[in-house]
Amino acid sequence: MAVRYIRIYLSLFIISSFLLLSSCGEFDKLMKSQDYELIYSKVKEYYANGKYSQAASMIEKILPHYRGTTKSEELDYLHAKCYYEMGDYVMASHYFETFVGTYINSDHADDADFLMGFCYYKLSPRPELDQTNTYNALNDFALHKTKFPNSKYNEQCDKLSKELQEKLAEKSFLSAKLYFRLEQYKAAIIAIGNSLEDFPDTKFREELMFLRLKSKYLYAQNSVRAKQPERFQETVDDYYSFIDEFPKSRFIKEANKIYNNCNNYLSIK
């Protein structure tokens, strides 16, 4: 029985290896050929079979020959799609952008324009890193809705944009929190204020407002005596803003302690 299974596996291996070698042999012949029509006819077949790298190479070989013809549009679109399917979003975004700029009235223009922004979405890194690609994606999604007001992708643009905005909000939150951890309380107060202004609906709003309250309290504590009354009063004012918005906050116990300490200081004064 074991010998039988070994023979079956061996046969399958030989067949698959033969098919692979045949495919490679055909591709090599196509790349050496000057029969552009034959290569053109094979591009879609390779693309449909998931051989995106080979299809891209074939397109790059024949594109100069077809430039300015009706076939150029289709080849340019497939070229961008090949890089997209390979996960090379940098190159794909470049080719989609070129396509839209060249064939704005194409039937593929809506798809290509959305995918250009989607490539930047895929390139958007975690919040701690540089967010240039996040801003690129947001900009492209907004422009897509302007250029294609009836696009089937507009709802998806809104959904993805909301996700990216939350990522930017998280980056802003982490930056503000870093100032607090470094005990740079004045900088933390400014950064938190900017974050709340830029992202008023962020899920980090409660923690940001508490960190601002605590930063103001610690900033007042570490201030010269002449500045302390004013800064402790500002902390009390911020406390009222905090509990008014989050009366059942998970930080309420510590917030009340800060408030009592500020009031004790101000009553003594």
Sequence and secondary structure as in RCSB ss.txt:
>XXXX:A:sequence
MAVRYIRIYLSLFIISSFLLLSSCGEFDKLMKSQDYELIYSKVKEYYANGKYSQAASMIEKILPHYRGTTKSEEL
DYLHAKCYYEMGDYVMASHYFETFVGTYINSDHADDADFLMGFCYYKLSPRPELDQTNTYNALNDFALHKTKFPN
SKYNEQCDKLSKELQEKLAEKSFLSAKLYFRLEQYKAAIIAIGNSLEDFPDTKFREELMFLRLKSKYLYAQNSVR
AKQPERFQETVDDYYSFIDEFPKSRFIKEANKIYNNCNNYLSIK
>XXXX:A:secstr
 HHHHHHHHHHHHHHHHHHHHHHHHHHHHHHH   HHHHHHHHHHHHHTT HHHHHHHHHHHHHHHTTSHHHHHH
HHHHHHHHHHTT HHHHHHHHHHHHHH TTSTTHHHHHHHHHHHHHHH   TTS  HHHHHHHHHHHHHHHH TT
 TTHHHHHHHHHHHHHHHHHHHHHHHHHHHHTT HHHHHHHHHHHHHH TT TTHHHHHHHHHHHHHHHHHTS G
GGHHHHHHHHHHHHHHHHHH TT TTHHHHHHHHHHHHHHHHH 
